[in-house]
Amino acid sequence: MGLTSEERRTLLELARETIVEVAHRRDPPAVDLDAVSDNLARDGASFVTLTKHEELRGCIGSLKARRPLILDVRENAIGAAFHDPRFPDVRPPELGDLLVEVSVLSHPEPLPHATPDELICKLRPGVDGVIVERGWQRATFLPQVWEKLPDPDEFLRHLCLKAGLPADAYRRPGLKVSTYQVEEFEED
């Protein structure tokens, strides 16, 4: 983490250009890894979030760094615009109304807790992104979601439901919880 303003601009421009090209049924822009900074060429995890008139229009990302950050942002831009199952594909007439936001994630760390109350006390609203997992079921909320769900109980209930778990799954044994932080930036 700790991208320069130029690196941030590069990622936002690539995400925007990728969405425009794919919306017009063209190939996404090529990326020359030898021509980008070390920060952008290093493996990184990111989320791309699209909003339209301040309403969510798509959000897809990676929780683990497994490819160069710049490629991760390009692929997640495609995912957010064209593969988020909650929304239809972005169409060319919408492009001017979209706002692109990129979140670069730190490495998720397990959040050990013995009781639900301890879990709630350890969470840092507005700072931590949270992942819940049980078996194959998993979901995350970026730290930005705290703005809409500031109460930790309500935040965890919604996150468990997103994972396909009972709302009170965080009060039962066997739920893995991890946290991460993000460097978040959006278009002007």
PESULZI-V354460 format. One record per residue. RES is the residue in one letter. SS is DSSP state (hx for helix, st for strand, lp for the rest). D_CENTER is the distance of its C-alpha to the mean C-alpha in whole Angstrom. Layout:
RES_SS_D_CENTER + RES_SS_D_CENTER
This chain:
M_lp_15 + G_lp_17 + L_lp_17 + T_lp_20 + S_hx_20 + E_hx_21 + E_hx_18 + R_hx_15 + R_hx_18 + T_hx_18 + L_hx_14 + L_hx_14 + E_hx_17 + L_hx_16 + A_hx_13 + R_hx_16 + E_hx_19 + T_hx_17 + I_hx_16 + V_hx_20 + E_hx_22 + V_hx_20 + A_hx_21 + H_lp_24 + R_lp_25 + R_lp_25 + D_lp_23 + P_lp_20 + P_lp_21 + A_lp_22 + V_lp_21 + D_lp_24 + L_hx_22 + D_hx_26 + A_hx_25 + V_lp_22 + S_lp_22 + D_hx_22 + N_hx_18 + L_hx_17 + A_hx_19 + R_lp_18 + D_st_16 + G_lp_12 + A_st_9 + S_st_6 + F_st_3 + V_st_6 + T_st_7 + L_st_10 + T_st_13 + K_st_17 + H_lp_19 + E_lp_17 + E_st_16 + L_st_12 + R_st_13 + G_st_10 + C_st_6 + I_st_6 + G_st_5 + S_lp_7 + L_lp_8 + K_lp_11 + A_lp_12 + R_lp_15 + R_lp_15 + P_st_16 + L_hx_13 + I_hx_14 + L_hx_15 + D_hx_11 + V_hx_10 + R_hx_13 + E_hx_12 + N_hx_9 + A_hx_11 + I_hx_13 + G_hx_11 + A_hx_10 + A_hx_13 + F_hx_15 + H_lp_14 + D_lp_12 + P_lp_15 + R_lp_15 + F_lp_16 + P_lp_19 + D_lp_18 + V_lp_18 + R_lp_22 + P_hx_23 + P_hx_25 + E_hx_21 + L_hx_20 + G_hx_22 + D_hx_20 + L_st_17 + L_st_15 + V_st_12 + E_st_9 + V_st_8 + S_st_6 + V_st_8 + L_st_8 + S_lp_11 + H_lp_13 + P_lp_12 + E_st_16 + P_st_18 + L_lp_19 + P_lp_23 + H_lp_24 + A_lp_28 + T_lp_27 + P_hx_25 + D_hx_26 + E_hx_26 + L_hx_22 + I_hx_22 + C_hx_24 + K_hx_21 + L_lp_18 + R_lp_18 + P_lp_16 + G_lp_14 + V_lp_14 + D_lp_12 + G_st_9 + V_st_11 + I_st_11 + V_st_14 + E_st_16 + R_st_20 + G_lp_21 + W_lp_19 + Q_st_17 + R_st_14 + A_st_11 + T_st_8 + F_st_8 + L_lp_6 + P_hx_9 + Q_hx_10 + V_hx_10 + W_hx_14 + E_hx_15 + K_lp_16 + L_lp_16 + P_lp_18 + D_lp_20 + P_hx_19 + D_hx_21 + E_hx_20 + F_hx_16 + L_hx_17 + R_hx_19 + H_hx_16 + L_hx_14 + C_hx_17 + L_hx_18 + K_hx_14 + A_lp_15 + G_lp_18 + L_lp_20 + P_lp_23 + A_lp_22 + D_lp_24 + A_hx_22 + Y_hx_21 + R_hx_25 + R_lp_26 + P_lp_27 + G_lp_25 + L_lp_21 + K_st_19 + V_st_17 + S_st_15 + T_st_13 + Y_st_11 + Q_lp_11 + V_st_9 + E_st_11 + E_st_9 + F_st_12 + E_st_13 + E_lp_16 + D_lp_19
